[in-house]
Amino acid sequence: MSMDTTDLPMVRFGRYLRDNPIIPLLVFLVLMIAVLEILRPGIVTPVRAGRDGLISTFWVGNLIKFAIPLAMLAACQVLTMLTAGIDLSVGVVATVSAFVCATLSAIWGVTPAVLIALSAGLVVGVVNGIGVGLVRVHPLIMTLGTGLIATGCLQVYQRLVINAGTEIPAFLAWLGTGRTAGMPNGLFVFIPFALFILWLMRYTGFGRLLFALGSNEQAAKLSGVRAWQVYLGLYVLSSLIAALAGLLYLGMIRQTSLSLANPLLLPSVAAAVIGGTSIFGGRGSFAGAIVGALILRVLDTMLTLMQMPEGARTALFGLIILAVTALYVRITGTR
Amino acid sequence: MSSTPLLDASDVAKSFGAVRALTNAHLTVAEGEIVALMGANGAGKSTFVKIITGALKPDAGQVLIRGKQAFVGSPAEARRSGLVPVYQEPSLIPDLDVSDNLRLTDTPVEQFQNWVTELGIEGLKLSAMIGDLPLATLRILDLARALAVEPDVLLLDEMTAALPTDLVERVLKTVRRKANDGMGVIYVSHRFTEISELCDRATVLRDGMSVGDLDIEPGVEERVVELMLGQKIDIGTRQILQTNEPQANTPRLSIKSLAFEPSFSDVSFDLFPGEVLGVVALEGQGQDELFEVLAGFDRPSSGSMEVDGKPVNFAHPADAIAVGITFVPGDRSDALLAQRSVKENIALPFSARLKNWGPIKLRHERDRVAYAVEKLQIDTRAQGEVQRLSGGNQQKVTIGRWLATGVETLLLFDPTRGIDVRTKRQIYPLVRELADQGAAVLFYTSELEEIPLACDRAVVIFHGRVVDVIDAADADEQTLMRAAYGLTEAEGTA
């Protein structure tokens, strides 16, 4: 009798999870929400209070609302990680975009402000793309550098517009804080955005090339792919997404600062990695990153509820990210 | 001599996902015995080798060395137990020099140097960086390093691939001598001539099972092939017998005095549509670089290239592809996206150009990929990830990529290296068929007997220059061998 491991249920289960990496993530998300409910009964299922049904749409709406900008920045990480890169300038780009938009809205009106804010992102993206694609600087260094340069420029810019005051465009505030049927209006932007990214990764030539470059750049070259074009397109796209996320975030927070979206940078990397994207390239999922972003938001809520001191919270946050990623890798056999 | 074999692997089984690589493999090696491990690609040879050396864990079965359960789960353990492998890919670290590499594996330097000299490499400096040494030298160093630790069992995986003939002779002689001193050898190879010269016995794998254990005697080749294939097929008759006359007056590809110093200095030939032009060359005569220049990876240092009568100058492989010149490299790992699907690998060139970055034409892609898979009979059981396919099927994917896009000029660099007889036999007629349909094919092979099987004419490259053009269809191996060694030229000029 020969051993046929293909029929062992555990092996089959592992392979199934590997082919559908989103499933363990969703299970984990639900488990975390259950733990949250146990820690603070009624937060998720306000049956007694009867605020809005079996599951609090207010709470779920809030969870989604804050996950949106994080998931958008995570998209930047997923796309760049597919090519074994990373984009560390997204936090700064989002901040710059929000700051420029808020200040210029007060001077020139909303439409030019939004366009200029997005152009600022475009400029950073072009520089990143040229650095990574043509000069062949490592993406980590390149985007770290442009992020710092953009921060510096923002501080100079702030002195120029210091007297103009700020204005949050009404439609951004509506997107950022408004709700429709209990769900945040940000979804009006995010759902088409998410569908676009999923489509881009799966059904376009550009998406294929991202996977190809991350798997084997030599093979891509052999097939006639001019890598620099792809890198340029990729980093421009990443910065534009970051700039867009910055505008949404501005509407959500409704105030500006010189480091508004910067704290989202590392969670965006974490969301991508938790979501099953390999930092070594060639493997990644935006759907996973969205669930990753939701997991991080639930985690944040949980740690806040436990009323821990800030330091312990941050440390625990890091620890849990490591644990989740390790567990996930163990289950699915991916990296 | 003890009755316990040096190595005894029995009932070994291993699966990767849905693919059962091994179901029931056996191998024994007695003291002083050289055993050939043979099998078509996909038969489970590589997996078996990895299990024997401890690089992979079997699902079932055991590996005993001197009667003791040797398998612990790491190559280091296997090494300590007396089994030392020499793999097809040199396992030396390119960024370290020779002596550092020796230190990493605790190899005694003096013995190592003795073996290096014995194997025919002269003037090796211990301070030489591994990355600067030619491939053939590295393989010899790998072997010398293995011999220096006096192994009980030596495993040689395609040891002579990419070695020039004189070094092959040395290697075979040395291995034979060590076996006479009592060392056991597992010899993994596709080359019958070496096996019949060297080995005592052959164990044949097919579909993950040991299907036969034969003593090497005259005529055993037929029997081995029979076992490997599971059916009797003759090797090496040209299946399409006609030789194609050039179908046009203008060559598809014409190169004149092309040079890429220091690798090759004077290469000229015309490649016509409908023709398969062979390249006969010993290892390292500049053919690697020639193909890379033709494919657009490197710019020539001088000389001219014309495609359909128009001068061309390639800055990137994309430029070569744009005029219909497509390249299948010798190293499959340079051509494949290991973790991606068969479909994505074959369809990769469709998305390469900027204008095709948009939505994928799904039906077009499906049809073209299906065409290539069908044409090459690619085994798609493990199509989710190309790395799970056998070597032969991986090679088919790299060729299939260009079949799917439509072949005009195909540069095939050693397309049959390290693949099984069955796949080889599919490749020759395919190459002929492409030519019949009007494609121009440049075909380099490290195995001379393939030249008459696949080619119409062949250019002979020696020391970076074209020294001869021969009619391939009726060239016998001796003629080719003499040509490859530059002997015909000597006669011609004398």
Chai-1 contact restraints between the chains, C-beta under 6 A:
chainA,res_idxA,chainB,res_idxB,connection_type,confidence,min_distance_angstrom,max_distance_angstrom,comment,restraint_id
A,S2,B,A13,contact,1.0,0.0,6.0,A-B,restraint_1
A,S2,B,T23,contact,1.0,0.0,6.0,A-B,restraint_2
A,M3,B,A13,contact,1.0,0.0,6.0,A-B,restraint_3
A,M3,B,D59,contact,1.0,0.0,6.0,A-B,restraint_4
A,M3,B,A60,contact,1.0,0.0,6.0,A-B,restraint_5
A,T5,B,S15,contact,1.0,0.0,6.0,A-B,restraint_6
A,T5,B,D59,contact,1.0,0.0,6.0,A-B,restraint_7
A,T6,B,S15,contact,1.0,0.0,6.0,A-B,restraint_8
A,T6,B,A18,contact,1.0,0.0,6.0,A-B,restraint_9
A,Y203,B,P359,contact,1.0,0.0,6.0,A-B,restraint_10
A,Y203,B,I360,contact,1.0,0.0,6.0,A-B,restraint_11
A,T204,B,G358,contact,1.0,0.0,6.0,A-B,restraint_12
A,T204,B,P359,contact,1.0,0.0,6.0,A-B,restraint_13
A,G205,B,S351,contact,1.0,0.0,6.0,A-B,restraint_14
A,G205,B,N356,contact,1.0,0.0,6.0,A-B,restraint_15
A,G205,B,W357,contact,1.0,0.0,6.0,A-B,restraint_16
A,G205,B,I360,contact,1.0,0.0,6.0,A-B,restraint_17
A,F206,B,W357,contact,1.0,0.0,6.0,A-B,restraint_18
A,R208,B,S351,contact,1.0,0.0,6.0,A-B,restraint_19
A,L209,B,S351,contact,1.0,0.0,6.0,A-B,restraint_20
A,A212,B,L337,contact,1.0,0.0,6.0,A-B,restraint_21
A,A212,B,L348,contact,1.0,0.0,6.0,A-B,restraint_22
A,S215,B,L337,contact,1.0,0.0,6.0,A-B,restraint_23
A,S215,B,Q339,contact,1.0,0.0,6.0,A-B,restraint_24
A,S215,B,R340,contact,1.0,0.0,6.0,A-B,restraint_25
A,N216,B,L337,contact,1.0,0.0,6.0,A-B,restraint_26
A,Q218,B,D334,contact,1.0,0.0,6.0,A-B,restraint_27
A,A219,B,A335,contact,1.0,0.0,6.0,A-B,restraint_28
A,A219,B,L336,contact,1.0,0.0,6.0,A-B,restraint_29
A,A219,B,L337,contact,1.0,0.0,6.0,A-B,restraint_30
A,K221,B,P317,contact,1.0,0.0,6.0,A-B,restraint_31
A,L222,B,P317,contact,1.0,0.0,6.0,A-B,restraint_32
A,L222,B,A335,contact,1.0,0.0,6.0,A-B,restraint_33
A,S223,B,L348,contact,1.0,0.0,6.0,A-B,restraint_34
A,S223,B,P349,contact,1.0,0.0,6.0,A-B,restraint_35
A,S223,B,A352,contact,1.0,0.0,6.0,A-B,restraint_36
A,G224,B,P317,contact,1.0,0.0,6.0,A-B,restraint_37
A,G224,B,A318,contact,1.0,0.0,6.0,A-B,restraint_38
A,G224,B,I321,contact,1.0,0.0,6.0,A-B,restraint_39
A,G224,B,P349,contact,1.0,0.0,6.0,A-B,restraint_40
A,G224,B,A352,contact,1.0,0.0,6.0,A-B,restraint_41
A,V225,B,A352,contact,1.0,0.0,6.0,A-B,restraint_42
A,R226,B,A318,contact,1.0,0.0,6.0,A-B,restraint_43
A,Q229,B,L354,contact,1.0,0.0,6.0,A-B,restraint_44
A,G282,B,Q339,contact,1.0,0.0,6.0,A-B,restraint_45
